[in-house]
Amino acid sequence: MAGKRVAVIGASGYGGLQTLRLLQGHPQLSVSFLGGERSIGRRWSELVPFLPLADDLVVRSPEPEAIAAAADLAVLSLPNGLAAQLVPDLLRLGVKVVDLSADYRYRSLAQWEEVYASEARKAARRDADLCQEAVYGLVEVAETRIRQARLVAAPGCFPTASLLALLPFLEQGLIETGGIVIDAKTGTSGGGRAAKEHLLLAEAAEAVAPYGVVGHRHTSEIEQMAALAAGQPIQLQFTPHLMPMVRGLLATVYGRLRDPGLTADDCTTLLKAAYRHSPAVEVLPVGVYPSTKWVRHTNRCLLSVQVDQRTGQLIVMSAVDNLVKGQAGQGVQCLNLLAGLEAGTGLPLLPFYP
C-alpha cells in the first residue's frame, strides 16, 4: 500500500507538536505540509529545533488549494471555530480531514453554536450538513464508520477517558441513567500552549483546583455520546480539576448499578469483552488502580473497575495521556483508519517509566 501524505495545520501548538512527533517514523504516513498563521515563512528547524522533521518544511498559510496539492489527509489542530473555515473547501478538494477541535463533535450546528457561543459570534457557519456527516472519532466505538468517513471529529481528552469507562455499562443497561458523576483530573498541557495566568508555574504548582464546575463545555459532548449508547437522554455531573503535572488525565466515573448483585469481577469481565479487539485499551485486574504515570507518552487507556457493595455504586477509573490518546494519538488512530491501516499503526503503547 502506498503511503499517504499528511498536512498538519496548527503545527506549533501542543496538539500539532504531538501529532508531528507521532508521525515521525510512521511506516505509512508522512508529513508533507505544515500550516499556521503566526509562523508563516519560517522553517521548522528554526521554529522547533528540538523536534527535527525528515523534511525541513517551511510553515505555510493554510490555504485549502495549497493543502490539497500537497496532501491526501489533513489534521487540524486549531482553536475552536477556525477548523470550520477550512473543512468545507478541503473536503471539496478531496482531502480527508481529522479535526482535533470541537467544531464537528456535535451532530447539531445549533448545539455547537450554543455551547461555543463566543466562537460562533466571530464567524457565521453554514455547514450544518457537515456536522451531520462528521463521524465522532472515538476509535474503539466507531472504527467501521471512521474507515468510511471523509471528516472525523476527534473527541477531547475528558470525553475520551470518560466515555471509554462509561459506554459499555450504558450500552448493556447495567447502570441507572440518572445520577452519573464524573470526577476528572488533568495536567496543565490540557490548557494549550498559549500563555494563561492560571497555568503559570507559580499558580498551578503545589495546588489542585476545580474549574468549570457547572456548565463545562465537555459535559454536553459526553452526554451526547452517552445518550446514544443508552438510547435515551442523559444528564450527568462532570467536574474537572487542574493538577500540578504537565500531562496525564484520570477520570473516575460513578454510576448506580441496576443489579446490586453484580461484582467488580463481573464488571471487569464486561469491560474486557467490550474492548477485546481494542489494543489501545487495557482493563486492569480488580484492585489494581491506574496511575497517569503508567500511560505517559502512550496511546493507551487503562481502565479499572470497583463496586461498592454497601452503596450499590459502580466506580470506573480511566487514565490516559491527555496529549496522546486524549488528542493527537487518537487523531493519528483516525488518520490510520482513513488511510486503510490498522488503527494502532505507529503508535506507542508502552511508557517510559518513571
C-alpha positions in Angstrom: 0.0 0.0 0.0 1.4 3.4 -1.0 2.0 5.8 1.9 -0.3 8.8 2.5 0.8 12.4 2.7 -0.4 14.3 5.7 -0.9 18.1 6.3 -0.7 19.3 9.9 -2.4 22.6 10.4 -1.7 24.3 13.7 1.6 22.5 13.9 3.3 24.5 16.7 0.6 24.1 19.4 0.8 21.1 21.7 -1.7 19.1 19.6 0.3 19.8 16.5 3.6 19.1 18.1 2.4 15.8 19.5 0.9 14.8 16.1 4.2 15.5 14.3 6.1 13.5 16.9 3.8 10.5 16.5 4.1 10.7 12.7 7.9 10.7 12.8 8.9 7.2 11.7 5.4 6.2 10.9 5.6 3.4 8.3 2.8 4.7 6.0 2.1 8.3 6.8 4.5 11.2 6.1 4.2 14.9 6.8 4.1 16.9 3.6 2.6 20.3 4.7 2.9 22.4 7.8 0.2 25.1 8.2 -0.1 28.0 10.6 -0.7 31.7 10.9 1.8 33.3 13.3 4.8 31.3 11.9 4.3 31.6 8.1 7.6 31.6 6.2 9.7 30.2 9.0 11.5 26.9 8.6 10.5 24.2 11.0 14.1 23.7 12.2 14.1 27.4 13.2 10.7 27.3 14.9 11.1 24.0 16.8 14.7 22.9 16.9 14.0 20.2 19.4 11.8 18.2 17.0 13.5 17.8 13.6 11.4 16.6 10.7 12.6 14.3 7.9 11.9 17.3 5.6 12.7 20.7 7.0 9.4 22.2 5.8 8.5 25.9 5.8 5.3 26.8 7.6 2.8 28.0 5.0 -0.5 29.7 5.1 -3.3 27.1 5.4 -4.9 27.8 2.0 -7.1 24.8 1.0 -5.8 24.6 -2.5 -2.2 24.5 -1.3 -3.0 21.8 1.3 -4.8 19.7 -1.3 -1.9 20.0 -3.7 0.5 18.7 -1.1 -1.5 16.2 1.0 -4.1 13.4 1.0 -5.1 13.8 4.6 -5.2 16.7 7.0 -5.1 17.1 10.8 -6.4 20.4 12.0 -5.2 21.4 15.5 -6.7 24.8 15.7 -8.7 26.8 18.2 -12.4 26.1 18.2 -14.2 27.9 15.4 -11.3 28.0 12.9 -11.4 24.5 11.5 -14.9 25.1 10.1 -13.4 27.8 7.9 -11.2 25.3 6.2 -13.0 22.0 6.2 -15.7 22.6 3.5 -13.1 23.5 0.9 -10.7 20.7 1.9 -13.5 18.1 1.5 -14.5 19.7 -1.8 -10.9 19.3 -3.0 -10.8 15.6 -1.9 -8.7 15.9 1.3 -9.9 13.8 4.1 -9.9 15.6 7.5 -9.3 14.8 11.1 -10.3 17.7 13.3 -8.9 17.9 16.8 -11.1 20.8 17.8 -14.8 20.8 18.8 -16.1 22.2 15.5 -17.7 18.9 14.3 -18.2 16.9 17.5 -21.9 17.9 17.7 -24.4 16.4 15.3 -26.3 19.7 15.5 -24.7 23.0 14.4 -27.2 24.9 16.6 -26.0 23.0 19.7 -22.3 23.8 18.8 -23.3 27.5 18.5 -25.0 27.3 21.9 -22.1 25.6 23.6 -19.4 27.6 21.8 -21.3 30.9 21.7 -18.2 33.2 21.9 -16.6 31.4 18.9 -19.8 31.3 17.0 -20.1 35.1 17.3 -16.8 35.6 15.5 -17.7 33.8 12.3 -21.0 32.6 10.9 -21.1 28.9 9.9 -23.2 27.4 7.2 -22.1 23.8 7.4 -24.9 22.1 9.3 -24.7 19.3 6.8 -21.1 18.5 7.7 -22.0 18.5 11.4 -24.4 15.7 10.5 -21.9 13.9 8.3 -18.9 14.0 10.6 -18.0 10.8 12.5 -17.2 11.2 16.2 -13.7 9.7 16.3 -13.7 7.5 19.3 -12.0 4.7 17.5 -13.0 1.9 19.9 -16.7 2.7 19.3 -16.8 3.8 15.7 -13.9 2.1 13.8 -16.0 0.9 10.9 -17.7 4.3 10.4 -14.4 6.1 10.6 -12.9 3.9 7.9 -15.6 5.1 5.5 -15.6 8.7 6.5 -14.1 11.8 5.0 -14.5 14.0 8.1 -13.7 12.8 11.6 -14.2 14.9 14.7 -11.7 13.5 17.3 -13.0 13.7 20.9 -11.5 15.8 23.6 -9.3 14.3 26.3 -12.0 14.4 29.1 -14.7 12.8 26.9 -12.3 10.1 25.7 -11.3 9.0 29.2 -14.9 9.3 30.5 -16.7 7.6 27.6 -14.3 4.6 27.4 -15.2 4.0 31.1 -18.9 4.6 30.8 -20.2 3.5 27.4 -20.1 -0.3 27.9 -22.2 -0.1 31.0 -24.8 2.2 29.4 -25.0 0.0 26.3 -25.7 -3.1 28.4 -28.2 -1.2 30.6 -26.3 -2.1 33.7 -26.4 1.3 35.4 -29.1 3.9 36.1 -29.1 6.7 33.6 -29.6 9.3 36.3 -27.0 10.3 39.0 -23.9 9.6 36.9 -20.9 11.6 38.2 -17.5 12.1 36.5 -14.7 13.5 38.6 -11.6 14.2 36.4 -8.1 15.5 36.9 -5.8 16.7 34.2 -2.3 18.2 33.7 -1.6 21.7 32.6 -0.9 20.9 29.0 -4.6 20.3 28.5 -5.0 24.1 28.6 -2.9 24.5 25.4 0.4 26.3 24.7 -0.9 29.9 24.8 0.1 31.9 27.9 -2.7 31.8 30.5 -2.3 33.1 34.1 -3.8 30.0 35.8 -1.3 27.8 34.0 1.8 29.6 35.3 4.1 27.5 37.4 3.6 29.8 40.4 -0.2 29.4 40.1 -0.5 25.7 39.3 2.3 24.1 41.3 1.6 22.7 44.7 -2.2 23.1 44.2 -5.3 21.2 42.9 -8.1 23.4 41.7 -11.5 22.6 40.2 -12.8 24.6 37.3 -15.9 24.7 35.0 -17.8 23.1 37.9 -21.2 23.8 36.3 -21.6 24.0 32.5 -18.2 22.8 31.4 -18.2 22.5 27.6 -17.3 18.9 27.6 -20.3 17.9 29.6 -22.7 18.2 26.7 -20.3 16.3 24.5 -20.1 13.4 26.9 -23.9 13.5 27.3 -24.4 13.3 23.6 -22.5 10.1 23.2 -23.8 8.6 26.5 -27.4 9.2 25.3 -26.7 7.3 22.0 -25.3 4.4 24.0 -28.2 4.4 26.4 -30.9 5.0 23.8 -32.4 7.9 25.9 -31.4 11.4 27.0 -28.7 11.5 29.7 -27.8 14.3 32.1 -24.7 13.8 34.2 -22.4 15.7 36.5 -18.9 16.4 35.3 -16.2 18.3 37.3 -12.6 18.8 36.0 -9.7 19.6 38.2 -6.3 21.1 37.3 -3.3 19.1 38.7 0.3 20.2 39.1 1.7 18.0 36.4 2.4 18.6 32.7 0.5 15.7 31.1 -1.9 12.9 32.1 -5.6 12.6 32.9 -7.5 10.5 35.4 -11.3 10.3 35.2 -13.3 8.5 38.0 -16.8 7.7 36.9 -19.6 6.8 39.3 -22.9 5.1 38.4 -25.6 3.2 40.3 -25.8 -0.5 39.4 -29.3 -1.7 38.4 -28.4 -5.1 39.8 -26.7 -4.7 43.2 -25.6 -8.3 43.0 -23.0 -7.5 40.3 -19.4 -7.7 41.5 -16.3 -6.0 40.4 -15.2 -9.2 38.7 -18.4 -9.3 36.7 -17.9 -5.7 35.6 -14.3 -6.3 34.7 -15.3 -9.2 32.5 -17.8 -6.9 30.7 -15.1 -4.3 30.0 -12.6 -6.9 28.8 -15.3 -8.3 26.4 -16.2 -4.8 25.2 -12.5 -3.9 24.4 -11.2 -7.3 23.4 -10.4 -6.0 19.9 -9.0 -2.7 21.1 -5.3 -2.9 21.7 -5.2 0.7 23.0 -7.5 -0.1 25.9 -6.3 -2.3 28.8 -8.5 -3.4 31.6 -6.6 -3.9 34.9 -7.3 -6.6 37.4 -9.7 -5.8 40.2 -7.9 -3.9 42.9 -5.2 -2.5 40.6 -6.0 1.2 40.1 -4.4 3.1 37.2 -1.9 5.9 37.5 -1.4 8.6 34.9 2.3 7.9 35.0 1.6 4.4 33.6 0.2 5.9 30.4 2.5 8.9 29.9 3.7 9.3 26.2 1.5 6.3 25.2 -1.8 5.9 23.2 -3.1 3.6 25.9 -6.2 3.9 28.1 -6.0 2.0 31.4 -9.4 1.1 33.0 -10.1 -0.4 36.4 -13.5 -1.2 38.0 -14.6 -1.4 41.6 -18.0 -2.0 43.1 -19.1 -0.7 46.5 -21.5 -3.4 47.7 -22.6 -1.2 50.6 -23.9 1.6 48.3 -24.5 -0.3 45.1 -22.2 2.1 43.3 -20.1 1.2 40.3 -16.7 3.0 40.2 -14.7 3.0 36.9 -11.3 4.6 36.8 -9.8 5.7 33.5 -6.2 7.0 32.8 -4.9 8.5 29.6 -2.2 10.8 28.4 -4.2 13.9 27.5 -2.0 14.8 24.6 -1.8 11.3 23.1 -4.8 9.1 23.5 -6.7 12.2 24.6 -5.7 14.2 21.5 -3.0 13.7 18.9 -2.7 9.9 19.3 -6.4 9.5 18.8 -6.1 11.8 15.7 -3.4 9.5 14.3 -5.6 6.5 15.0 -8.2 8.1 12.9 -5.7 9.0 10.2 -4.6 5.4 10.1 -8.2 4.2 9.5 -8.8 6.8 6.8 -5.6 5.5 5.1 -6.8 1.9 5.3 -4.4 0.9 8.0 -4.8 -0.7 11.4 -5.8 1.9 13.9 -2.7 1.4 16.1 -0.1 1.6 13.4 2.9 3.6 14.5 1.5 4.4 17.9 3.3 3.8 21.3 1.6 1.6 23.9 4.4 1.3 26.4 5.5 4.1 28.7 9.0 5.3 29.7 9.0 4.9 33.5 9.2 6.7 35.7 
